[in-house]
Each structure stands twice: as C-alpha cells, then as structure tokens.
Amino acid sequence: MNWNDVKYFLAVARSGTLSAAARHLKVNQTTVTRRIAAIEQDLSTRLFRKENGRQILTDMGQTINVHAEALELNILAISHAVSDSDAALSGSVRVTAVESLISNFVIPRMADFHHRFPNIKAEFVAENNNLYIERREADIAIRLARPDHGNMIISKMGNVGFSVYGVQEHRRFRTASEWQALPWITYDETLSQIPEMQWLQDNFQNLDVRMTTSSAISLASAIRSGIGIGVLPCVLGDSIDGIERLTGPDPVLQREAWLILHKDLNNTPRFRQMANWLKELVVKNRGILEGYIQAVP
C-alpha cells in the first residue's frame, strides 16, 4: 500500500461515496472502484462495506484509517518543511472564514496588505464548514467558535456584532414585541445551535418563519427582497443598500472571533505576517466588526 493508495483510501473514507471521492481526486468513479478493489486484494481484507448507498469503514478499515491519517500528516509536514524553508515574504497563504467576514470585512481592506506584502498571494476560502488546519486544507482560519483541540495557535481577535435587519417598511417596528408579529427569515435546522438562533429562541415564541437558509448571504438577500426580517452580522447587514437595522445603534448579540494558525507555520514569515495583519485589521476596525460603528454601504 503506497502513498497514492492512501490518498484513494482516505478520499473514500472521508466522502463516504465512490462518486464523491472521484470528484475530490479529479478522476472517474471506475478508477476509484478499481483502486479500492486492488488495495483490498493486496491487503487480503475488506476495508469498506456498503450500507444505505454509502461506503462504511469496516473494523479493519477504521484501524487503517488511523494510520493513514497519521501518514498523511507526516507527508504534509515533509512537503511544507521543504516549501517553507525559504524565509522570503513570498508564496501563497490560504485563509478560510465564513463568507460574510471574508467578503464584507477582510477583502474590502486587502489593498493595504498587498501594498505592504506584494509578493504574498492571498487565497480566500469562503466556507461555513470547518476546513482542517491540521491537514492544511487551510493555513489560517477565522472561526466564530473556539476549537478545543489540535496542534494550533489560537488567539481571540475580537467580537462580531449581530443586529436585526429589515427593509424601509419595517423601520417603524423597533421593539421585540413588534418584531414578534412580523415574518422572519432564519437559519435552517442544521444551524439551530448557533448563538443567533439561540437568541431568537430566548426572545421570541412561535415566530412566523417564511424562509430558512444555511447562508448569511442568502438570508440578507431574502431580507432585501422584503420577505421578512432577520438577524445578520453587522459587517454584512450594514454593507447592503436597501436594508437597515431595526435595533438602533447597538448590536443585539456578539460572537467571539478566533484566529487559528497551525503551530508548524508560525515561524514562516508569510503566514505570520498574514496572521498579524488580520489581527491588526480587527484592532483598526473593531467598532465596525463589533457593530457599534455602522459602515456606510
């Protein structure tokens, strides 16, 4: 079982289907099927069983998965040790965060970074699902929940403010009792545990929910269309012409923002400079991020 075999094995183990693994590996499904069959024949054991249309790891498959992931981390460490040996401020840095922070807070202010570090290429991944820092799917992450494990340097950046937004016809409704009777757009049940949804549950009962979504961008678009009111990050809501805060100058809740960097990258200048610049960005624009200063769209 060589490294290429390991990549095919991990792709199936993580995606759960041969077709999804094929898309990830950029090969056809038949190739994945043949490679997995060859690996199982070479090892004289079954690694997967099919259940409800998904590929489930067998007991032996789970054992091999532990070692395969460890091997992957070691291979990545070797690769990045070589690529990171050059201490020049050049190369790529991959940053992931929720789309509203990337699109409405970081990218509009990136000219300063490129002026100071013209040879560093920033790669932004607007992703609600966590990309794995340890597997180097991203180099730096901004998360609204603190990770509780991993070989990472974690530092608090600040707070992200949230307010209730609506269109102009909702402007006269300024209290929670008045909002109770209005139609709402909320996040869907997959995000029922996030603080925005908890705030709604704590302050309202039996809301008239007209639409749900898993995306803050989609939620903002629905509010702008006049479907209903909803809770948005202030950096997003304040940036959209046609919607306005119904809650006055102060946000209704705050979420902590955390900067996450793999420990192995901290001594490489381009990663450290990006991390430091992001922290500096928050310090300079703390009022906007927290929602106490309204950015003009």
N, C-alpha and C positions, 0 to 999 in steps of 0.2 A: 504494500500500500504506500504509494508515493504522495508527494505534496499535491499533485493535480487530483489524485483520488480523494484526498482530504477535502479539497475545495468543492468537489461534486457532492460528497457526503454531507458536508456542512450546509450546503445550499438546500438540499432536500430536507434535512433535519430542521432547518430554521423556517423554511417556507411552508412545509407540510404537504406540498404537491409537486409532482414532476414538472408540470407546466410552469408553475411559478419559479421553480429552480432554474428551468431552461431560460426564462426571461431574464433572471438575475445574471446568469452566466453568459447570456447572449449566444446561446446555441439552440438547436431544435430539441424537442422533447425526446425524440428517438435516441439522440446521443446520450442524454441523461439516463434514460432507461438502460441502455447498453452498459454505461459506465458503472451504474449501481449494481447491475447483474454481475458484471465482471469482478467488482470488488467483493461481493458476497461469495462468488465462486472461489476467488483467491483465498479468502479467509475461512471458507467452508462453514459459513454461518449466515443466518438471516439477520439483517440489520434493521429492516423495516417490515411492518405488516400493514395491510390496507384496511382502514376502518372508516366507514361513512365517507368514502371518497378521499380520505386523507392518508398520507404516509406517516405512520406512528412508529417511533423507535421501539425496537424490542429491548429486552433487558441487556443483551449484549450490545445493541446499538447505543443504549444510554451510557454504557461503560466506555465505549469507543468515543462517544461524543465528548466526554470529559477530557480525554487525552487529545482529541482532535482540536478542541478549542484552545487547550494549552499550547499545542504545537503552532496553531495559528498566531497566538500572541508572541511566541518566540520568533517566528518568521518575520512578523511585522516589526518586532524590536530590532532585528538584524538589519532589515531593509531601511528603517528610519534612522538607525545609528549611522549607516553609510551616507544617506542623503542629508542628514543633519550635521555632518562633520564640518561642512562649510559654514563658518560663522558669519558670512556676509548677510546683510539685510536684503535678501532676495529669495524668491520662491513663492510658493502658494501657502495660504492659510485658509482652512475650511472652517467656517463658523456656522453653527446652527442655532436657531431660536424660533419661537412662534412667529408667524408671518407678520402680525401687526407690529412687533418690535423691530423686525428687520426692515420692513417696507416703510414704516411711518416714523421711526426714531433713528435707526442707525444709518441706513443708506442715504437719507437726505443730508447727512452731515459727513459723508465719506470723503468729500473733496479735501478736507483738512488732512485726513490720513494719507491720501495719495500724494498730496503735496509734500508731506514730511517723509514718506517712505515710498518713493516712486517705483522701486523695484520689487515691492511685495504685491503679489496678486491676491486679492480677497475673493474667496469663493463662499457665497452665502447659500445656505440651505434652509428655506422657509418650511419648517416641518413641525407639526404638532406632536407627532410621536417622537419619543426619545431615540436619537441616534447614539450608538455606543461609542463613548470616548475611548474606552479601553481597547476596542477593536479598531480604533482610528477611523471610524466612519465619519468622524468629525474631529477637528483638532481642538476647538474651543466651543463650548455651549453656553448659552444663556437660558436658564431654566427658572420657572416660577414655582418650583418646589425643590427643596434641598435634597440631593442624593444622600443616601445613608451608608453607602459602601463604595469601594473601588479605589484604585491607585490614582487618585486625583487630588489636585489642589483646588479647594473650594473657597470662594470668598463672596461675601454679600456685596452686591453692587448698590442696592437701594431698594425702593419700593415702587411698584407700578400702581397708579390710581385708576379706579373704575367709577363711572357715573352712569346714570340713566339718560338715554337719548331718545329723542323723537323728532318729528318734523314740526314746522311752524304752527300747524293747527293744534298741536299738543302743548304749546307754550303756556297756556293758561292753567294747565294741570301741574301743580307744584308740590303736592303733598302725597304721602304714601296712600292715604285713603282714597284720593282721587285716581292714583295710578291703578289701584286695585280694580277699578271698573273698566280700564282701558284694555284693548287687545295687546298681547305681548308676543315677541319673538324670543325664544330661549335656545340654549344649547340642548342637544338631544341627550338621551339617557346614558350614552357612553361617557358623558362628561358630567354626570349628576353629582359627583363628589367634589368638583372644583369649587373654590370659595364663592364665585359669582352665583352659582346655583344654590349653594348653601345660604347665601344672603337672601335670595328670593324665598327660599323655604322658611327662613326665620322671620321674614317680614310680611309675607302675604299668604293667603289661603285661596285655593281653587281659582287660580288665575285663568283668564280666557286666553289660552295659548293658541295662536293661529298658525304658528310655524315653528319648527325646530331645525337646527343645523349643527354640524360639528365644527364650523368655521366662523371665526370672528369677522372675517371679510364678508362672508355671505350674510351674516347677521346684520352687519352695517348696511349692506345693500338693501336688505329687506326693510330695515327701518327707513331708509331714504325713500323707498318706494311708497311709504305710507301704510304698510301692512299693520304696523303696531310699534310699540316702544320696546326697548331692550337695554341691557347692561353691556357697555363696551369699555375697553381700555381707553383712557382719556387721550393717549397719543394717537389712537385711531379715530375715535369719535370727533375730536376737535379738529382733525385734519380734513374732514369731509364736508364740502359745501352742501347745504341743504338739510343738514340735521343739526340739532343743538342740544345742549344739556338742559335737562329739566330739573336738575338737583341743585342749581346755584353754583357758586364758585368752588365749593369743597366736594371732593370725591366721596362716594358712599362707602367704599372699602378700598383696602390696599392689599397687594400681594407682594411678597418678598421676591426680588430678582437675584439669582445666584450666578456667578461666573465660574465655569468649570474648565479646568485645563489639566491634561494628563501630566503627571509628575515628570515623566521622561522628556517632556517638551519644554519644561520651564527654563532650561539652560540654553535653549536655541533662540537666538535673538529675534527672529521674525515672529515666533509665537509669543514670546514675552512682550514684544513691543505692541502686538495687536491686543493682547490682554490688557496691558497698561493703558493703551489708548481707549479701549472700551470703558475701563473704569473712569478715566479722565472725562470721557464723554458724559457719563452719568453725573459726575460732580458738577460739570459746567451747566448741565441742563436738568438738574434734579427737580426743580419746580414743575417743569413740563412733564417729566416722567411720572411724578407723583400726582399730577393732576391739579396742583394748586395754581399753576400758571397755564392759561389757555393759549395754545398755539393757534395762530390765525390760518385758516385753510387757504 
